[in-house]
Amino acid sequence: MKYAVIIVIIIFLLTACDNADNPSPDSPEKINTSAEPAVYIPYNITYSAVEVDVSQFLKWEWAKAGSDFVWLFQPDGTVSVIHCCGELYKNQFSYLFEGDVLITYGSETSSDEMEVTHFTVAGDSLSLTRDNGKSFTRGKARNAGSALNLSTLIGTWRGEDGTEYVFSSDTGLLINSEQYGYFIRYSELYTLGTLVDGTQAVLQKYRFNRAGNKLYLRCADGNKYTLTLSE
């Protein structure tokens, strides 16, 4: 009897381990969103310097075609999403509009994904279409403010090598007078540039930490930078 009990316990433990390694299809997958990817490959996309009025995206609701999701582009550089149940979920995406490039990083329902695409707006301004086939239809008007207002890194910063970084509230970034765009997702900073019409712009990723007038950046290639806020 004693041995039978021991055998049953062993079989139970083995079964438990197997279930842990192979979760049921009905169980939600656990995703470690804080894990660094093994290799980060910067995105490259051709930039066209078309003039974009970002306020037109802030002023309206945008229904995502083929779904029940409604996107709300917020002045702080994030996207809130109204789900099919009518609930509003904040900070589901971070976004950047630069010329004819739209970058979104986030998800309506699962782990964050990056999408870097060109986009067009219909002549009547009633729809927005990305070149990956995803489109949005303009819906209700909203009172969300008419200008971007990013606040985390605003100001002029200088690196130890003398490089000057000027972050503005409207996602503009000057690095030694060369034009970039930027957006923030939690503790990650993404820069897109240089922004020169008809040339390739690179989306680069940094981990950042701000402590008072110091800004610490760690590039995806391992290089580290310390910037100081100018008075």
Stockholm file with secondary structure:
# STOCKHOLM 1.0

chainA/1-231         MKYAVIIVIIIFLLTACDNADNPSPDSPEKINTSAEPAVYIPYNITYSAVEVDVSQFLKWEWAKAGSDFVWLFQPDGTVSVIHCCGELYKNQFSYLFEGDVLITYGSETSSDEMEVTHFTVAGDSLSLTRDNGKSFTRGKARNAGSALNLSTLIGTWRGEDGTEYVFSSDTGLLINSEQYGYFIRYSELYTLGTLVDGTQAVLQKYRFNRAGNKLYLRCADGNKYTLTLSE
#=GR chainA/1-231 SS CHHHHHHHHHHHHHHHHHHHHSCCTTSCCCCCTTCCCSCCCCEEEEECCCCCCTHHHHTEEEEETTSSCEEEECTTSEEEEECTTSCEEEEEEEEEEETTEEEEEECSSSSCEEEEEEEEECTTSCEEEETTSCEEEEEEECCSCSSCCCCSSCEEEEETTSCEEEECTTSEEEETTEEEEEEEETTEEEEEECCCTTEEEEEEEEEEEEETTEEEEEETTSCEEEEEECC
#=GC SS_cons         CHHHHHHHHHHHHHHHHHHHHSCCTTSCCCCCTTCCCSCCCCEEEEECCCCCCTHHHHTEEEEETTSSCEEEECTTSEEEEECTTSCEEEEEEEEEEETTEEEEEECSSSSCEEEEEEEEECTTSCEEEETTSCEEEEEEECCSCSSCCCCSSCEEEEETTSCEEEECTTSEEEETTEEEEEEEETTEEEEEECCCTTEEEEEEEEEEEEETTEEEEEETTSCEEEEEECC
//
